[in-house]
Amino acid sequence: MKIAKFVVVLAALAVYRSRAVIHTLKYFYYRSSGVPNFPEFSGAALLDGAEIVHYDSDTRRAEPRQEWMENLSAGDPQYWERETAKFLGAQQTYNARIEILKPRFNQTGAGVHIFQNMYGCEWDDETDERNGFDQWGYDGEDLMSFNLTEEIWVAAKREAEITTHTWNQDRAEMEYWKNYLTRECVSSLKTYLDYGRSSLMRTELPSVSLLQKEPSSPVTCMATGFYPGGATLSWRRGEEELHEEVEPGEILPNPDGTFQMSAALDLSSVPPEDWSSYKCVFQLSGGQEVPTSLDRKRIRTNWENPSNTSTIVRVVISVLVLVLGTIAGFLVYRQKKGKCPRDTPASDLGVELKLES
């Protein structure tokens, strides 16, 4: 019996390893100015794309976003108090940084401005290869970033050159940051993986809906509630995968730790009698395909039957929460630039790089 259980455990671990080889730990910091009814400062930590820690200036408290994260305080009752203190320190730092940036961009008076930072690490659990990243943004554009390979800060804006020039002269700080990204961050990543392994090993299939805004609008296939985040969503005509007629969406996190994604199909040139040959196909990485046939009766709209709009409303609300949240703001920023910035764990918020330099 014990041998059988041992084999089951090994099989489960093998599935997990084949599904998620490269793990990531990312930290996001967001400081806004002039945005009403929204926290001025937010911070979050993401493990393999799922939010595990959250803080904002309204609650002024670091909180676990996964049940298993609560176990970290089992043997250390002061754990979350220390995390809160570190976020409070980061909040003060970012309050000062955004005020330093405004005059550099000749910005005075009221106005909406957003200062963002993302840093962290990647770890390949098979090869032990490691990578780190650190990227800063201001008002939706790249500001500066750290090139780990060349060990140099690179300014994307002229206004950041004074800072990157100063930071590049501090070789001791540079060496410390390199060590953090490739060693300390990865160590934290492994610790979180150990605590959350049972949760991270789970597989959840999505709820799939077909949505259409207007009769002439594309039909959107919306898959939400799946886990893990590695998945594909495509449209096919028969067994042929379509590309030109399809507008794919990005994989975005849901508040409950699962994920959502969408893909819109343009049917403007397709006769209604041919719709039955189309289908939306969802597939978790390495998993079984989940097809959804294009059937007019299954399409939820807001122009035929008002009772069918509940799903659309839920999806819109979910997206709005993401857009207004720390994570979505930075995901949109990353997608716009197509770059991978740096992540840092909440437990290492003491790392201090002075922007006023």
C-alpha positions in Angstrom: 0.0 0.0 0.0 2.8 2.4 0.9 4.6 1.6 -2.4 1.4 2.4 -4.3 1.0 5.7 -2.6 4.7 6.5 -3.3 4.2 5.7 -7.0 1.1 8.0 -7.1 3.1 10.8 -5.5 6.0 10.4 -8.0 3.5 10.4 -10.9 1.9 13.6 -9.6 5.3 15.3 -9.3 6.2 14.1 -12.8 3.1 15.7 -14.2 3.8 18.9 -12.3 7.3 19.1 -13.6 6.4 18.4 -17.2 3.7 21.1 -16.9 5.7 23.9 -15.2 9.4 23.8 -15.7 10.2 27.5 -15.6 8.9 29.2 -12.4 8.7 32.9 -11.8 8.5 35.2 -8.8 7.5 38.7 -9.6 6.9 41.9 -7.6 4.9 44.8 -8.8 4.8 48.3 -7.3 2.3 51.0 -8.5 2.2 54.6 -7.4 -0.4 56.9 -8.9 -1.1 60.5 -8.6 -4.4 62.3 -9.4 -6.4 59.1 -9.7 -9.6 59.5 -7.6 -11.2 56.7 -5.6 -8.2 54.4 -6.1 -5.2 53.5 -3.7 -2.3 55.8 -4.4 0.2 52.9 -3.7 -0.2 49.2 -4.4 2.2 46.3 -4.2 1.8 42.6 -5.0 3.9 39.4 -5.4 3.1 36.8 -8.1 4.2 33.2 -8.1 3.9 31.5 -11.5 1.4 34.2 -12.5 -0.9 33.9 -9.4 -1.0 36.7 -6.9 0.2 35.5 -3.5 0.6 38.8 -1.6 -1.2 42.1 -1.8 -0.9 45.5 -0.2 -2.4 48.9 -0.8 -2.4 52.3 0.8 -6.1 52.0 1.8 -5.8 48.9 3.9 -2.1 49.5 4.9 -1.8 45.8 5.4 0.0 43.0 3.7 -2.4 40.2 3.0 -2.1 36.6 1.7 -3.9 36.0 -1.6 -3.6 32.2 -1.5 -4.8 30.0 1.4 -1.5 28.2 1.6 0.3 31.5 2.1 -1.3 31.7 5.5 0.9 28.8 6.6 4.0 30.9 6.5 2.9 32.5 9.8 2.3 29.1 11.5 5.8 29.0 12.9 6.3 32.7 12.7 3.4 34.8 14.1 5.1 38.1 13.3 5.6 37.2 9.6 2.7 39.4 8.2 3.5 42.2 10.5 7.0 42.4 9.1 5.7 42.2 5.6 3.3 45.1 6.3 6.2 47.2 7.8 8.2 46.6 4.6 5.4 47.6 2.3 4.8 50.7 4.4 8.5 51.6 3.9 8.2 51.0 0.2 5.1 53.2 0.1 7.1 56.1 1.5 9.9 55.6 -0.9 7.6 55.6 -3.9 5.8 58.6 -2.7 9.1 60.5 -2.9 10.1 59.0 -6.2 7.0 60.1 -8.1 7.5 63.7 -6.8 11.1 63.6 -8.1 10.0 62.4 -11.5 7.3 65.0 -12.1 9.7 68.0 -12.5 12.0 66.0 -14.6 9.1 65.6 -17.1 8.2 69.3 -16.6 4.9 68.3 -14.9 3.4 70.8 -12.5 0.0 71.1 -10.9 -2.7 68.5 -10.9 -2.8 65.6 -13.4 -2.9 61.8 -13.6 0.5 60.2 -13.4 1.5 56.6 -12.8 4.9 55.3 -11.7 5.5 51.5 -11.9 8.2 49.0 -11.0 8.4 45.3 -11.7 11.3 43.0 -10.7 11.9 39.4 -9.9 13.4 36.1 -11.1 12.9 33.0 -13.2 14.1 29.5 -12.3 14.2 26.4 -14.4 13.6 23.5 -12.1 15.3 21.0 -14.5 18.5 22.9 -15.5 18.7 25.3 -12.5 19.1 28.1 -15.0 18.3 31.5 -13.5 17.4 34.9 -14.8 16.4 38.2 -13.2 14.7 41.4 -14.3 14.0 44.9 -13.1 12.0 47.4 -15.1 10.6 50.8 -14.3 7.9 52.7 -16.1 6.3 56.1 -16.0 3.0 57.2 -17.5 2.7 54.0 -19.5 6.1 54.1 -21.1 9.5 52.5 -20.3 11.7 54.6 -18.0 14.7 52.4 -17.3 15.7 48.8 -16.8 18.5 46.6 -15.5 20.4 44.4 -17.9 21.5 41.4 -15.8 23.7 39.9 -18.4 25.8 43.1 -19.0 25.2 44.3 -15.4 24.2 47.8 -16.4 21.2 50.1 -16.0 19.8 51.3 -19.3 17.7 54.5 -19.6 14.7 54.4 -22.0 14.0 58.1 -21.4 16.4 61.0 -21.3 14.8 61.9 -17.9 16.2 58.7 -16.4 19.8 59.1 -17.6 20.9 61.0 -14.5 19.7 58.0 -12.3 21.2 55.2 -14.5 24.5 57.1 -14.7 24.7 57.3 -10.9 23.6 53.7 -10.3 26.1 52.3 -12.9 28.9 53.9 -10.9 28.0 52.0 -7.7 29.5 48.6 -8.4 28.9 47.3 -4.9 25.2 48.0 -5.2 25.2 46.4 -8.6 26.8 43.3 -7.3 24.4 43.1 -4.5 21.4 43.4 -6.8 22.8 40.7 -9.1 23.2 38.4 -6.1 19.6 39.2 -5.1 18.1 38.4 -8.5 20.0 35.2 -9.0 20.2 33.8 -5.5 18.0 35.4 -2.8 15.0 35.8 -5.1 15.3 32.3 -6.4 15.6 31.0 -2.8 12.3 32.8 -1.9 10.7 31.4 -5.1 11.6 27.8 -4.0 10.3 28.4 -0.5 6.9 29.6 -1.9 6.8 26.6 -4.2 7.3 24.2 -1.3 4.5 25.8 0.6 2.1 25.9 -2.4 3.1 22.8 -4.3 -0.2 21.0 -3.6 -2.2 23.9 -4.8 0.1 24.6 -7.8 -0.3 20.9 -8.9 -4.0 21.2 -9.4 -5.7 21.4 -12.7 -8.9 23.4 -13.3 -10.8 23.6 -16.6 -12.5 26.8 -17.5 -16.1 27.8 -18.1 -16.3 28.7 -21.8 -18.9 31.2 -23.2 -19.5 32.6 -26.6 -20.3 36.4 -26.5 -21.4 38.9 -29.1 -21.9 42.6 -28.6 -23.9 43.4 -31.7 -25.1 41.4 -34.7 -22.2 42.6 -36.8 -19.6 42.2 -34.0 -17.0 39.4 -33.8 -18.0 36.4 -31.7 -15.7 36.2 -28.7 -14.8 32.9 -27.0 -14.3 33.6 -23.3 -12.6 31.0 -21.1 -12.4 31.8 -17.4 -11.6 30.0 -14.3 -8.7 27.7 -15.5 -5.5 26.8 -13.8 -2.6 26.8 -14.3 -2.0 29.8 -16.6 -0.3 27.9 -19.4 -3.0 27.5 -22.0 -4.1 28.2 -25.5 -7.4 29.3 -27.0 -8.0 29.1 -30.7 -10.6 29.1 -33.4 -10.8 26.4 -36.0 -12.7 25.7 -39.2 -13.0 22.0 -39.2 -9.5 21.0 -38.1 -7.8 24.1 -39.6 -6.6 26.6 -37.0 -7.5 30.2 -38.0 -5.2 33.2 -37.6 -6.1 36.1 -39.9 -9.7 36.2 -38.8 -8.9 35.9 -35.1 -7.9 38.5 -32.5 -6.4 36.7 -29.6 -6.4 38.1 -26.1 -3.8 37.8 -23.3 -4.0 35.4 -20.4 -5.1 37.5 -17.4 -5.4 36.6 -13.7 -8.7 36.4 -11.9 -9.1 37.6 -8.3 -9.5 34.0 -7.1 -6.1 32.9 -8.5 -7.4 31.3 -11.6 -7.0 32.7 -15.1 -9.0 33.9 -18.1 -8.4 34.5 -21.8 -10.4 35.3 -24.9 -10.3 35.0 -28.7 -12.5 37.0 -31.0 -13.5 35.6 -34.4 -14.6 37.9 -37.3 -17.5 36.2 -39.1 -18.4 39.1 -41.4 -17.5 37.1 -44.5 -19.0 33.8 -43.3 -22.5 32.8 -44.3 -24.7 31.8 -41.3 -25.2 28.3 -42.8 -21.4 27.7 -42.5 -21.1 28.7 -38.8 -21.5 25.1 -37.7 -18.1 24.2 -39.1 -16.4 26.6 -36.7 -15.4 25.8 -33.1 -13.4 27.4 -30.3 -10.8 25.1 -28.8 -9.3 25.5 -25.3 -6.3 23.5 -24.1 -4.2 23.5 -21.0 -0.5 23.0 -21.6 -0.1 19.3 -22.3 -3.8 18.6 -21.5 -6.8 17.5 -23.4 -8.6 19.8 -25.9 -11.9 21.3 -24.8 -13.9 22.3 -28.0 -17.0 24.6 -28.1 -18.9 24.5 -31.3 -20.1 27.8 -32.8 -23.9 27.6 -32.4 -26.0 30.7 -32.6 -28.2 29.4 -29.8 -25.2 29.3 -27.4 -24.1 32.9 -28.1 -24.9 35.3 -25.3 -25.7 38.8 -26.5 -26.9 42.1 -25.2 -29.1 42.8 -28.2 -31.5 39.9 -28.2 -32.2 38.6 -24.7 -31.3 40.8 -21.8 -31.3 37.8 -19.5 -28.3 36.5 -21.4 -26.1 39.5 -20.4 -25.3 38.2 -16.9 -22.2 36.4 -18.1 -21.0 39.5 -20.1 -21.5 41.7 -17.0 -19.6 39.3 -14.9 -16.7 39.2 -17.4 -16.7 43.0 -17.7 -16.6 43.4 -14.0 -13.8 41.0 -13.6 -11.8 42.8 -16.3 -12.5 46.2 -14.7 -11.2 44.9 -11.4 -8.0 43.7 -13.1 -7.5 47.0 -15.0 -7.9 49.0 -11.9 -5.7 46.7 -9.9 -1.9 46.7 -9.5 -1.4 43.6 -11.6 -3.5 44.5 -14.6 -1.9 47.9 -14.8 1.5 46.4 -15.1 0.4 43.5 -17.4 -1.0 46.0 -19.8 2.2 48.0 -19.6 4.3 44.8 -20.3 2.1 43.8 -23.2 2.5 47.2 -24.7 6.2 47.0 -24.6 6.7 43.3 -25.0 9.4 43.2 -22.5 10.0 41.2 -19.3 10.8 43.4 -16.3 12.1 42.6 -12.8 10.3 41.0 -9.9 11.2 41.2 -6.2 9.6 39.4 -3.3 7.7 41.3 -0.7 10.1 40.0 1.9 12.9 42.0 0.3 11.4 45.4 0.1 14.3 46.7 2.1 16.3 46.8 -1.1 16.8 50.5 -1.6 17.8 52.3 -4.8 17.5 56.0 -4.6 15.8 57.6 -7.5 16.9 61.0 -6.5 20.5 60.1 -7.5 
